Amino acid sequence: MAVDGTGGSGEVPVPVRVTSQGPGSVAAHTMGDVHVHLPARGAVAWPHVVGVVPPRAGAFQDRAERARLREAVSGGGTAVLCQVLSGMGGVGKTQLAADLAEEVLRERDVELLVWLSAGSRTAILAGLAQAGAEVCGADPSDPEQATLTFLAWLRAGPRRWLIVLDDVADPADVKGLWPPVVEHGRTVLTTRRRDAALAGNRRRLVQVGTFTSQEAVTYLASALEQAGRAEPADELAGLAADLGCLPLALSQAAAYVVDAGIPVAKYRDLLARRVRTLDEVTPDVLPDDQPHTMAAAWQLSVERADGLRPYGLARPMLELASFLAPSIPAAVLTSRPALEYLAPDGTLTPDDAAGALRALHRLSLLTAPEPDDDGGYVRVHQIVQRATHDTLTAGPYGETARAAADALMAVWPDTERDTALVQALRACSVTLISVTEEWPVDTACLYEPDAHPLFFRTGMSLGKSGQVATAAAHFANLVQTAVARLGPDHLDALIARNNLAHWQGHAGDATGAALAYTELLTDCLRVLGPDHLYTLTSRNNLANWQGHAGDATGAVLAYAELLNDRLRVLGPDHPDTLTTRNNLAHWQGEAGDATGAAAAFAELLDDRLRILGPDHPDTLNTLNNQAHWQAQAGEAQP
């Protein structure tokens, strides 16, 4: 008889009759048309364990999920007889289940403990059949019949039992095989999945996350102490943050530090500089009988997610997300550039991309926003990201990085009113730039053929948000990289120098900015010629910072010369010509000629009214400047 999944609970929906007989006799169980004779009492020594419970990890940490797992009732007094521990690979689900199993056995809370490795339906059937053979005397050569026999025994009692199904890969594998919901039994299931099918029917879904920062530091200190090592608390806290407090990563990092005989600071340096992949900073012998390295822990989950609808999109979506910050605006991953990366033929829709995110969500590889959350964020653990892009070779690496940059640009607003969104975009951009520049294989993926516009958008956004020193540092790095990748005379290298000087001045170094613009102008004249728009822009910026450095008269002279050239090259109505007239008038006033400044702004106002109209922001600013210098001229009269 096949074990079939009928009924909403996933249990076998047939009545069980138990006939109790005298001591030493055989109990007869009838389950539908199945009549099972169980072995005489005393044939099994109690308590009894089926399967092998994994050993407790060294430096095992007590944590909030441990207490939640032990709660016997939920709100309202309904007994929670089945708990589903769900979370990404490496968070310690199996360890929590094993700790519970050892405790209830030690405290004699159960008489039967069954531990099943539940990676497939075949494995679950085999484990339940083995339990049926040991406990009920069922024939293990017929796994389905032996399983039916054992499930019937579990329902009938009277023994108290705990069944653990460890690492369920697919909820469908448990269909029809769930242990019965009875007061004398309890079931714990661990899985990376979080499908709706796992909840309900008096089953509680317990989300298992990473360690807290304190738990992570305590774990590292304890693991190293067991090896006779002590490390500074700040380095332990830093390593915990570097690894996102992921238990699997922490344990393997501690083992590597001990095996290699290096300090934590050295390990952090190896990790941060990306001179090695995750595999290369993993110990040769994994601690605590762990089956997977950090790098390999999620590969099976990715394969399974890729097999969910929409088919074949989960892996490339995770690769795209791996180049960005751990918190990503969902709009980035559903943007047109993202869709073109997932399917270059242009056949995908944003709903397809959202479906790929949900597939990854179901396997706990990331956390996707709810379908109706238009402004939501996708969250991915940093070690999952690192393990994902460690696997990419130069070609796919560059293609994915460029797609990520294009996707960020596609959703970056021209006016940055949504500060939370822009902060997330900047964080994603900074991460993308970092991982591409630090990648051990030489690639100019964001400099082919020019510097990607994302570099400039990020730096300007930093500066406009008030982070002027950070903006200056960003452009200093861009200058260095652009010169190395593109050459010193490439236009993007010159533009990066312009932006560096600009934010250097805004950071308080006006003299340094003026000097930087002087050097830049020399190179622009040599490379671009005197009438190139960018050469004229460099002259404008040089004059401005001359004035801010204290040479207002020199600024007036420089702007007067620039105005003549802009009139000749661009004409009187070009926006840059009007801007030059605005700047000349301003520095006239700053040089002490308030009356001349007011007159110049009056003439400029007439032209801006004619060209732009009365409501344009530049017209209104000109009106304001005219009024300011008129007032200054009036105050200057004797």
Secondary structure, DSSP 8 states (H G I E B T S, - for coil): ------STTSS----EEEE--STT---EEEETTEEEE---TTSS-SSEEES------TT----HHHHHHT--B-TTS-B--EEEEE--TTS-HHHHHHHHHHHHHHTTS-SEEEEEE-SSHHHHHHHHHHHHHHHH---TTSHHHHHHHHHHHHHH--S-EEEEEEEES-GGGGTTT-----TTEEEEEEES---GGGSBTTEEEEE-----HHHHHHHHHHHHHHTT----HHHHHHHHHHTTT-HHHHHHHHHHHHHHT--HHHHHHHHHHTSS-GGGGS-SS-GGG-SS-TTTTTHHHHHHHHTSSSTT-HHHHHHHHTTS-SEEEHHHHTSHHHHHHH-TTS---HHHHHHHHHHHHHTTSSB---TT-TT-EEE--HHHHHHHHTT--HHHHHHHHHHHHHHHHHH--SS---HHHHHHHHHHHHHHHHHHHH-SS---TTSSSS--HHHHHHHHHHHHTT-HHHHHHHHHHHHHHHHHHH-TTSHHHHHHHHHHHHHHHHTT-HHHHHHHHHHHHHHHHHHT-TTSHHHHHHHHHHHHHHHHTT-HHHHHHHHHHHHHHHHHHH-TTSHHHHHHHHHHHHHHHHTT-HHHHHHHHHHHHHHHHHHH-TTSHHHHHHHHHHHHHHHHHHHH--
